């Protein structure tokens, strides 16, 4: 036996050898009938493997409110003072009733009154003019201040709008980054799942290639007659892998459970679900010594599993 060439049998069965390695294997089995039989058996076993798929502009009312305030202040400041009794009326009431020979005195008094009244009136007008001028100047100053405040509010509004736009852009960028991270997380999860599946398939291939491996068929019952599979057990280490195909997809909250059976006593050995093709590979959780068990089975159970079968037995096989 050429161990170096027979190490290539597993890869030959999977179609994973170079042209040179293929020629070496074929030349070797051409001269060794037993080696050819071993390779053919390995090819048949490998072909039965199920392949898991999956790999703020300011409001318009602001300017109107400011101008209403200015107009209200102007009306209040320019309102006419209440009428009072003038000095002219009081002087007429004092002098005229006392007059005896009143014509010369009346003329003199009247002239004096006119002069005084005219001066007082002129002084009053000037005082009013100065007061109005001061009020007008104060209003102009207040209007200028309000205009400055309005301009400042406009500038602040533009700044706030720009800040809001920047914040919106930042929020959109953060959302985009979160989506990207979520996509990367899903991709990493998919890669991890594929790595686990690849490791499991390599383990299956190693078990098939092991001289201590034994294969036991398991078939569908009347509940799923199209199902079929194999239990590959290493008689030396006790480890085992279950390969199944053509099982039906289960409804939410249900799962398949694998059982090792000794007499009438079932032992739970693992939970699994199938892919879209109805295929699955299960690393059996119990050590499998074919001489210690009589049969193997698969049943439908609640998602958390059961301590003994409660649902339909969909697959059954012996360990003879």
C-alpha positions as CSV (number, residue, x, y, z in Angstrom):
1,X,0.0,0.0,0.0
2,X,1.3,3.4,-1.0
3,X,0.1,5.6,1.9
4,X,1.2,8.8,0.1
5,X,-1.1,8.1,-2.9
6,X,-4.0,6.7,-0.8
7,X,-4.0,10.0,1.1
8,X,-5.1,11.6,-2.1
9,X,-8.2,9.3,-2.3
10,X,-10.4,11.7,-0.3
11,X,-9.5,14.6,-2.5
12,X,-9.9,12.5,-5.6
13,X,-13.4,11.5,-4.5
14,X,-14.3,15.2,-4.1
15,X,-12.7,16.2,-7.4
16,X,-10.1,18.4,-5.6
17,X,-6.8,17.0,-7.1
18,X,-4.5,18.4,-9.7
19,X,-4.1,16.7,-13.1
20,X,-0.7,15.2,-12.0
21,X,-2.3,13.8,-8.8
22,X,-5.2,12.4,-10.7
23,X,-2.8,10.5,-13.0
24,X,-0.9,9.2,-10.0
25,X,-4.0,7.9,-8.4
26,X,-5.4,6.3,-11.6
27,X,-2.0,4.6,-12.3
28,X,-1.9,3.3,-8.8
29,X,-5.4,1.8,-8.8
30,X,-4.9,0.3,-12.2
31,X,-2.3,-2.0,-10.7
32,X,-4.0,-2.5,-7.3
33,X,-7.5,-4.0,-7.4
34,X,-8.1,-3.6,-3.7
35,X,-7.1,0.0,-3.8
36,X,-9.5,0.6,-6.7
37,X,-12.3,-1.0,-4.6
38,X,-11.5,1.3,-1.7
39,X,-11.5,4.4,-3.9
40,X,-14.8,3.4,-5.5
41,X,-16.5,2.9,-2.1
42,X,-15.2,6.3,-1.0
43,X,-16.6,7.9,-4.2
44,X,-20.0,6.3,-3.6
45,X,-20.1,7.4,0.1
46,X,-19.0,11.0,-0.8
47,X,-21.7,11.3,-3.5
48,X,-24.3,10.7,-0.7
49,X,-23.2,13.7,1.3
50,X,-25.8,16.5,1.5
51,X,-24.4,19.8,0.6
52,X,-25.5,22.6,2.9
53,X,-26.7,25.6,0.9
54,X,-26.3,29.1,2.1
55,X,-23.2,29.0,2.0
56,X,-34.9,78.9,9.8
57,X,-35.6,81.9,8.0
58,X,-37.3,84.2,10.6
59,X,-41.1,83.8,10.7
60,X,-43.0,86.2,8.4
61,X,-44.9,87.6,11.5
62,X,-41.6,88.8,13.1
63,X,-41.2,92.0,11.0
64,X,-44.9,92.8,11.3
65,X,-44.8,92.5,15.1
66,X,-41.8,94.8,15.3
67,X,-43.4,97.5,13.1
68,X,-46.7,97.3,15.1
69,X,-44.7,98.0,18.2
70,X,-43.0,101.0,16.7
71,X,-46.3,102.5,15.4
72,X,-48.0,101.9,18.8
73,X,-45.1,103.8,20.6
74,X,-45.3,106.7,18.1
75,X,-49.1,107.1,18.6
76,X,-48.6,107.1,22.3
77,X,-45.8,109.7,22.3
78,X,-47.5,112.1,19.8
79,X,-51.0,112.0,21.4
80,X,-52.4,115.6,22.1
81,X,-52.4,116.5,25.9
82,X,-55.8,117.1,27.5
83,X,-57.2,120.7,27.0
84,X,-56.8,123.1,30.0
85,X,-58.1,126.6,30.7
86,X,-55.7,129.1,29.1
87,X,-54.1,132.1,30.8
88,X,-56.0,134.3,28.3
89,X,-59.4,133.3,29.8
90,X,-58.2,133.7,33.3
91,X,-56.9,137.3,32.6
92,X,-60.1,138.4,30.9
93,X,-62.1,137.1,33.9
94,X,-59.9,139.1,36.3
95,X,-59.6,142.5,34.5
96,X,-62.8,143.1,32.6
97,X,-65.3,142.9,35.5
98,X,-63.4,145.5,37.5
99,X,-63.1,148.0,34.8
100,X,-64.8,151.4,35.4
101,X,-63.7,153.6,32.6
102,X,-62.7,150.4,30.8
103,X,-61.9,151.5,27.3
104,X,-58.3,152.7,27.7
105,X,-57.6,150.1,30.3
106,X,-59.2,147.4,28.3
107,X,-57.1,148.3,25.3
108,X,-53.9,148.3,27.4
109,X,-54.8,145.1,29.1
110,X,-55.9,143.6,25.8
111,X,-52.6,144.5,24.3
112,X,-50.7,143.1,27.2
113,X,-52.7,140.0,27.2
114,X,-52.1,139.6,23.5
115,X,-48.4,140.1,23.9
116,X,-48.2,137.7,26.9
117,X,-50.4,135.2,25.1
118,X,-48.5,135.4,21.9
119,X,-45.2,134.9,23.8
120,X,-46.6,132.1,25.9
121,X,-48.1,130.4,22.8
122,X,-44.8,130.7,21.0
123,X,-42.9,129.4,24.0
124,X,-45.4,126.5,24.3
125,X,-45.1,125.7,20.6
126,X,-41.3,125.7,20.8
127,X,-41.4,123.5,23.9
128,X,-43.8,121.1,22.1
129,X,-41.6,121.2,19.0
130,X,-38.5,120.4,21.0
131,X,-40.3,117.6,22.8
132,X,-41.6,116.2,19.5
133,X,-38.2,116.5,18.0
134,X,-36.7,114.6,21.0
135,X,-39.4,112.0,20.7
136,X,-38.8,111.7,17.0
137,X,-35.0,111.3,17.6
138,X,-35.7,108.7,20.3
139,X,-38.1,106.8,18.0
140,X,-35.4,106.9,15.2
141,X,-32.9,105.5,17.7
142,X,-35.4,102.8,18.8
143,X,-36.2,101.9,15.2
144,X,-32.5,101.7,14.4
145,X,-32.1,99.4,17.4
146,X,-35.0,97.2,16.4
147,X,-33.6,97.1,12.8
148,X,-30.3,95.9,14.3
149,X,-32.1,93.3,16.4
150,X,-34.1,92.2,13.3
151,X,-30.9,91.9,11.3
152,X,-29.2,90.0,14.2
153,X,-32.2,87.7,14.3
154,X,-31.9,87.1,10.6
155,X,-28.2,86.3,10.9
156,X,-28.9,84.0,13.8
157,X,-31.7,82.3,11.9
158,X,-29.4,81.7,8.9
159,X,-26.7,80.4,11.3
160,X,-29.3,78.1,12.9
161,X,-30.5,76.9,9.6
162,X,-26.9,76.1,8.5
163,X,-26.3,74.3,11.8
164,X,-29.5,72.3,11.4
165,X,-28.5,71.4,7.9
166,X,-25.1,70.3,9.1
167,X,-26.7,68.3,11.9
168,X,-29.1,66.7,9.4
169,X,-26.2,65.7,7.2
170,X,-24.3,64.3,10.2
171,X,-27.4,62.3,11.3
172,X,-27.8,61.0,7.7
173,X,-24.2,60.0,7.7
174,X,-24.5,58.3,11.1
175,X,-27.5,56.4,9.8
176,X,-25.6,55.4,6.7
177,X,-22.7,54.2,8.9
178,X,-25.0,52.2,11.1
179,X,-26.5,50.5,8.0
180,X,-23.0,49.8,6.7
181,X,-22.0,48.3,10.1
182,X,-25.1,46.2,10.2
183,X,-24.4,44.9,6.7
184,X,-20.8,44.1,7.7
185,X,-22.1,42.4,10.8
186,X,-24.4,40.2,8.7
187,X,-21.6,39.5,6.3
188,X,-19.3,38.5,9.1
189,X,-22.0,36.3,10.6
190,X,-22.4,34.7,7.2
191,X,-18.7,34.1,6.9
192,X,-18.6,32.6,10.4
193,X,-21.5,30.3,9.5
194,X,-19.8,29.3,6.3
195,X,-16.6,28.6,8.2
196,X,-18.5,26.4,10.6
197,X,-20.1,24.5,7.8
198,X,-16.8,24.1,6.0
199,X,-15.2,22.8,9.2
200,X,-18.1,20.4,9.7
201,X,-17.8,19.2,6.1
202,X,-14.0,18.7,6.5
203,X,-14.8,16.7,9.6
204,X,-17.2,14.5,7.7
205,X,-14.7,13.9,5.0
206,X,-12.1,13.0,7.5
207,X,-14.5,10.5,9.1
208,X,-15.3,9.0,5.8
209,X,-11.6,8.6,5.0
210,X,-10.9,7.1,8.5
211,X,-10.5,3.3,8.5
212,X,-12.3,3.2,11.8
213,X,-15.5,4.8,10.4
214,X,-18.8,2.9,10.0
215,X,-21.8,4.1,8.1
216,X,-25.4,3.2,9.1
217,X,-28.3,4.0,6.9
218,X,-31.4,5.9,8.2
219,X,-34.6,6.1,6.1
220,X,-37.8,8.1,6.1
221,X,-40.9,6.6,7.8
222,X,-44.5,6.9,6.5
223,X,-44.6,10.5,7.7
224,X,-41.7,11.6,5.4
225,X,-41.0,8.6,3.1
226,X,-38.7,10.5,0.8
227,X,-36.1,11.3,3.6
228,X,-32.8,9.4,3.8
229,X,-29.4,9.7,5.3
230,X,-26.4,8.1,7.1
231,X,-24.9,8.1,10.5
232,X,-21.1,7.9,10.2
233,X,-19.5,6.8,13.4
234,X,-15.9,6.4,14.4
235,X,-15.7,3.2,16.4
236,X,-12.4,4.2,17.9
237,X,-13.2,7.6,19.2
238,X,-17.0,7.3,19.5
239,X,-17.6,10.5,17.7
240,X,-20.3,10.5,15.0
241,X,-21.9,12.7,12.3
242,X,-25.5,12.5,11.0
243,X,-26.1,13.3,7.4
244,X,-29.8,13.7,6.2
245,X,-31.5,14.7,3.0
246,X,-35.0,15.5,1.7
247,X,-36.6,16.3,5.1
248,X,-39.4,18.8,5.1
249,X,-39.1,22.4,6.3
250,X,-40.8,22.7,9.8
251,X,-43.1,25.5,11.0
252,X,-41.9,28.0,13.5
253,X,-41.3,26.7,17.0
254,X,-40.6,23.1,15.8
255,X,-37.2,21.3,15.3
256,X,-35.8,17.9,14.4
257,X,-34.2,15.9,17.2
258,X,-31.9,12.9,16.8
259,X,-32.1,9.8,19.1
260,X,-29.9,6.9,19.9
261,X,-32.1,4.0,21.1
262,X,-31.2,1.1,23.4
263,X,-34.1,-1.3,23.7
264,X,-37.1,1.0,24.5
265,X,-34.9,3.7,26.0
266,X,-34.2,6.8,23.7
267,X,-31.2,9.0,24.3
268,X,-31.3,12.6,22.9
269,X,-28.3,13.2,20.7
270,X,-28.8,16.6,19.1
271,X,-31.2,19.2,17.6
272,X,-31.0,20.4,14.0
273,X,-32.9,22.2,11.2
274,X,-32.7,21.6,7.5
275,X,-31.9,24.0,4.7
276,X,-34.1,24.9,1.7
277,X,-33.2,21.5,0.1
278,X,-34.1,19.6,3.2
279,X,-30.4,18.8,4.0
280,X,-28.6,19.0,7.3
281,X,-25.4,17.8,9.0
282,X,-25.4,17.2,12.7
283,X,-22.4,16.7,15.0
284,X,-23.9,14.0,17.3
285,X,-23.7,15.2,20.9
286,X,-23.3,11.6,22.4
287,X,-20.5,9.1,21.9
288,X,-21.7,6.4,19.5
289,X,-20.6,2.9,20.1
290,X,-22.7,0.8,17.6
291,X,-22.6,-2.1,20.0
292,X,-24.3,-0.1,22.8
293,X,-27.4,0.9,20.8
294,X,-30.0,-0.9,18.7
295,X,-31.4,1.8,16.5
296,X,-31.3,5.5,15.6
297,X,-34.3,7.8,14.9
298,X,-35.3,11.4,14.1
299,X,-38.5,13.0,15.5
300,X,-40.2,16.4,15.3
301,X,-40.1,18.2,18.7
302,X,-40.6,21.6,20.3
303,X,-37.8,24.1,19.5
304,X,-36.2,23.6,22.9
305,X,-36.1,19.8,22.4
306,X,-37.5,17.0,24.5
307,X,-36.1,14.3,26.9
308,X,-37.9,11.6,24.9
309,X,-39.8,11.6,21.6
310,X,-43.1,13.4,21.7
311,X,-43.8,14.1,18.0
312,X,-43.8,12.1,14.8
313,X,-40.9,9.7,14.1
314,X,-39.9,10.8,10.6
315,X,-36.7,8.7,10.2
316,X,-35.6,5.4,11.5
317,X,-32.6,3.1,11.1
318,X,-30.7,0.2,12.7
319,X,-27.2,-0.1,14.0
320,X,-26.7,-3.7,12.8
